[in-house]
Amino acid sequence: METIITDMMVVACNGGEGALGHPRVFLNLAPSGKVECPYCSRLYVNRREAAETGPEPQHPPPRG
């Protein structure tokens, strides 16, 4: 899962893969200051929230 730090409270995610991504969705980071994309699981964190709570832990992908 990729974590993206932003100054915005509303972000647009398209999967970042160009034509291989997913439909563009707009995600609201309020009220917690972070949100996970329902398509690609990218985590968007508001910079102020990240400074107050520290970086999100990065977990390895599940084995399978």
C-alpha positions, 0 to 999 in steps of 0.5 A: 500500500502506497502512502501519499502525503498531501496538503489538500483535504480532497484528492483525486485518484486514478490509480497512477497507471495511465490507461491501466489505472482505474476510474478517477475518484474524488476522495474526502480526507475529512474528518480524520485527515486520511482516506484509502482509495477503494480501488487501489488502496493508496492511502492519502494523508493530509500533511498536518495529520501526518506531522501530528501522528507520525508516518503510517507504518508500511506493511509488507504485502501478504504472502500467498 
